[in-house]
Amino acid sequence: MKKILAVVLVVLMSAAMLAACSAPAASSESPAASESAAASESAAASESASASESAAAGDSDAVAKIKDAGKLVMLTNSQFAPYEYIGADGAVSGVDVDICQAIADELGVKLEVVDMDFDGLIAALSGGKGDLVAAGMTVDPERAESVDFSDTYADAKQLIVVNKEDPKVASADDLAGKTIGVQLGTTGDMYVSNPENVADATVKQYKGAPEAALDLKNGKLDAVVIDKLTAENIVASNDDLAIVDMPSTDEQYAIAVAKGNTGLTEVVNKVIKQLQDDGKIAEFTETHVAASKVQ
């Protein structure tokens, strides 16, 4: 009888061992580990929400700071008629000034215009010297690495200005090997200074288009490459100059704001759309094309 009981016990123990071996593996995650993972997920979600709230708050703060200061600071260069020029009253005037005045009105603040060299505008904006840049500035990928752009509000292209009586350039192909004047930092400067576009050119950079036009008139340049309306403004004010077309240089203007300042960008876009819908930007342009011809 004892032997039978012993055999039965052995069989039962073997069956138990086999059952243990064949059972699905239990989760190695302990309750403590599960709680830790849940806590981590909760913390990550909280941080993400906090970051989003912080970004939204930052945008709100940027606009709030402008309102608290009571002014919108516009950075520009006054040598780019009709978008910027010195008016009869000695103040900076132009299409961009009118647009920014409308933005200031939307914010309920006054407009302050800071006139500076064009090539220093983006650095000044990034350094907090102003709230936005409005200077007939073309949207391009390189600039977009440093600033955010609003919706575009004007189309443009580059044109060539030459002496009417003795033109050294009859087409864009003739720019190769010539002495060309440009406004420093503009898309005309970037285009002509690239040897893939214009080979063997001597490029002279000026702080403003009027200076370049004067040297062209005095025979120190073969041509000036500048934006369309500015080129037309120069020629309208100088009977001895003429325009040569420059194809394949279409571009668009926009207002630049500090990187990540979506709050102000939204306000700017709202105003631009309203001005476009009301035909105001076309009206501003017509007014300042006429007014800046006498400057």
C-alpha positions in Angstrom: 0.0 0.0 0.0 2.8 2.4 0.8 4.4 1.6 -2.5 1.2 2.4 -4.3 0.9 5.7 -2.5 4.5 6.5 -3.4 3.8 5.9 -7.1 0.7 8.0 -7.0 2.7 10.9 -5.4 5.4 10.6 -8.0 2.8 10.7 -10.8 1.1 13.8 -9.3 4.4 15.7 -8.8 5.4 15.0 -12.4 2.1 16.2 -13.7 2.4 19.4 -11.7 5.9 20.0 -13.0 4.7 19.5 -16.6 1.9 21.9 -16.2 4.2 24.5 -14.8 6.6 24.1 -17.8 3.8 24.3 -20.4 1.9 27.3 -18.8 2.2 30.7 -20.6 5.0 32.9 -19.3 3.8 35.3 -16.8 4.4 39.0 -17.4 7.8 40.0 -16.1 6.4 43.5 -15.4 5.8 44.0 -11.7 3.0 46.3 -10.4 5.7 48.8 -9.5 7.1 48.8 -13.1 3.6 49.3 -14.5 3.0 52.2 -12.2 6.3 53.7 -13.2 5.5 53.4 -16.9 2.1 54.9 -16.4 3.7 57.8 -14.5 6.2 58.4 -17.3 3.5 58.5 -19.9 1.5 60.9 -17.8 4.6 63.1 -17.2 5.4 63.1 -21.0 1.8 64.0 -21.8 1.9 66.7 -19.2 5.1 68.1 -20.5 3.8 68.1 -24.1 0.7 70.0 -23.0 2.7 72.4 -20.9 5.0 73.1 -23.9 2.0 73.8 -26.1 0.5 76.1 -23.5 3.9 77.8 -23.1 4.2 78.4 -26.8 0.7 79.8 -27.0 1.4 82.0 -24.0 4.7 83.1 -25.7 2.7 84.2 -28.8 0.2 86.0 -26.6 3.0 87.6 -24.6 4.6 88.9 -27.8 1.5 90.7 -28.9 0.8 91.8 -25.3 4.3 93.4 -25.0 3.6 95.5 -28.1 0.3 96.6 -26.7 1.9 97.3 -23.3 4.7 99.3 -25.0 2.0 101.2 -26.9 3.9 101.0 -30.2 4.7 98.7 -33.1 8.4 99.0 -34.2 8.8 98.6 -38.0 12.4 98.1 -39.3 13.0 99.2 -42.8 15.3 100.8 -45.4 14.1 104.1 -46.9 15.9 103.7 -50.2 13.4 101.5 -52.0 10.7 103.7 -53.5 7.7 103.3 -53.7 7.8 100.8 -50.8 10.0 103.0 -48.7 11.3 106.5 -49.3 11.7 109.8 -47.5 8.6 111.9 -48.0 8.2 115.6 -48.4 7.9 116.0 -44.6 11.2 114.3 -44.0 9.6 111.1 -42.6 9.8 107.6 -44.0 6.8 107.0 -46.3 5.7 104.3 -48.7 3.5 101.3 -49.3 5.0 99.3 -46.5 4.6 102.1 -44.0 0.9 102.3 -44.9 0.5 98.5 -44.4 2.3 98.7 -41.0 0.2 101.6 -40.0 -2.9 99.4 -40.6 -1.3 96.7 -38.4 -0.6 99.2 -35.7 -4.2 100.4 -35.9 -5.4 96.8 -35.5 -3.3 96.4 -32.4 -4.4 99.8 -31.0 -0.9 101.2 -30.9 1.2 103.9 -32.6 3.7 103.0 -35.4 7.4 103.7 -34.9 9.6 103.4 -38.1 13.3 102.7 -37.7 15.3 103.4 -40.9 18.5 101.3 -41.3 20.7 99.5 -43.9 18.8 96.8 -45.7 21.5 94.2 -45.1 21.2 94.6 -41.4 17.4 94.2 -41.1 17.1 90.5 -40.4 19.9 90.6 -37.8 18.2 93.6 -36.1 14.9 91.8 -36.0 16.4 88.6 -34.6 18.2 90.8 -32.0 14.9 92.3 -30.7 15.5 95.7 -32.2 12.0 95.8 -33.7 8.8 93.9 -34.0 8.8 93.3 -37.8 10.6 94.0 -41.0 8.7 95.6 -43.9 11.0 96.7 -46.6 9.9 95.2 -50.0 11.5 92.0 -48.7 11.4 89.0 -51.0 10.5 85.6 -49.5 13.4 83.2 -50.0 14.5 80.0 -48.2 17.7 81.5 -46.8 15.9 84.3 -45.1 13.2 81.9 -43.9 15.8 80.1 -41.8 16.1 83.2 -39.6 12.7 84.7 -39.7 9.0 83.8 -40.3 7.2 85.4 -43.2 3.6 86.6 -43.4 1.4 85.9 -46.3 2.7 87.7 -49.4 1.2 91.0 -50.5 3.0 92.0 -53.7 4.5 90.4 -56.8 7.9 91.6 -58.0 10.7 90.8 -60.4 14.2 92.1 -61.2 14.8 94.6 -64.0 17.9 96.1 -65.6 18.4 99.9 -65.7 20.8 101.2 -68.4 21.8 104.5 -69.9 19.3 105.3 -72.7 21.7 106.9 -75.1 24.6 104.4 -74.7 23.2 101.2 -73.3 25.9 98.6 -72.5 23.3 95.9 -71.9 20.5 94.9 -74.2 19.4 91.7 -72.5 20.1 89.7 -69.3 22.7 87.7 -71.3 24.7 90.9 -71.8 25.3 91.3 -68.0 28.2 88.8 -68.2 31.5 90.7 -67.7 29.9 94.0 -67.0 30.1 96.4 -64.0 26.7 96.2 -62.3 25.3 98.2 -59.4 22.9 96.6 -56.9 21.4 97.5 -53.5 23.3 95.5 -50.8 21.5 92.4 -49.6 18.6 92.5 -52.0 17.6 89.7 -54.3 19.1 91.6 -57.2 22.4 91.6 -55.3 22.1 87.8 -54.7 21.2 87.1 -58.3 24.0 89.1 -59.9 26.6 88.0 -57.4 26.0 84.3 -58.3 28.4 83.4 -61.1 25.9 80.7 -62.2 23.5 83.5 -63.1 26.0 86.2 -64.3 29.5 85.2 -65.2 32.6 87.4 -64.6 30.6 90.4 -63.5 32.0 93.2 -61.3 29.3 93.8 -58.7 29.2 97.1 -56.9 27.0 97.1 -53.8 25.2 100.3 -52.7 23.2 101.2 -49.6 20.4 102.4 -51.7 19.1 102.3 -55.3 19.4 106.1 -55.9 23.2 106.0 -55.3 23.5 103.2 -57.8 21.4 105.1 -60.3 23.6 108.2 -59.9 26.8 106.2 -60.7 25.1 104.7 -63.7 24.2 108.2 -65.0 27.9 109.2 -64.4 29.2 106.3 -66.4 30.7 104.4 -63.5 28.4 101.4 -64.1 27.2 99.5 -67.1 23.8 98.7 -65.5 21.8 98.5 -62.3 19.8 95.4 -61.3 16.9 96.2 -59.0 13.3 95.3 -58.2 10.6 96.2 -60.8 8.8 99.2 -59.2 12.0 100.7 -57.9 13.5 100.4 -61.4 10.4 102.0 -62.9 10.6 104.8 -60.2 14.2 105.5 -61.0 13.5 105.7 -64.8 10.4 107.9 -64.3 12.6 110.4 -62.4 15.6 110.2 -64.9 14.8 110.7 -68.6 18.3 109.6 -69.6 17.8 106.1 -68.2 15.9 103.1 -69.6 14.7 99.7 -68.6 15.7 96.3 -70.0 13.6 93.3 -69.1 15.0 90.4 -67.0 12.9 87.2 -67.4 12.7 84.4 -64.9 13.2 86.4 -61.7 9.6 86.4 -60.4 9.3 86.9 -56.6 6.9 87.9 -53.8 7.2 90.4 -50.9 6.1 89.6 -47.4 6.6 91.0 -43.9 9.1 89.3 -41.6 8.6 88.6 -37.9 10.8 87.0 -35.4 11.1 83.2 -35.6 8.2 81.5 -33.8 6.1 84.6 -33.2 2.9 83.2 -34.6 0.7 85.5 -32.6 2.0 88.6 -34.4 2.1 86.7 -37.7 -1.6 86.0 -37.4 -2.4 89.6 -36.8 -0.3 90.7 -39.8 -1.9 88.1 -42.1 -5.4 89.2 -40.9 -4.6 92.9 -41.8 -2.9 92.0 -45.1 -6.0 90.0 -46.2 -8.3 92.8 -45.2 -6.3 95.4 -47.1 -6.1 93.1 -50.2 -9.9 92.4 -50.1 -10.6 96.2 -49.8 -8.2 97.0 -52.7 -6.1 99.1 -50.3 -2.6 97.7 -51.1 -3.2 98.6 -54.8 -4.4 102.0 -53.7 -1.2 102.5 -51.5 1.0 101.4 -54.4 -0.6 103.8 -56.9 -0.3 106.7 -54.4 3.3 106.1 -53.6 4.4 105.4 -57.2 3.2 108.9 -58.0 4.5 110.6 -54.9 7.9 109.1 -54.9 8.7 110.1 -58.5 9.4 113.6 -57.3 11.7 112.5 -54.5 
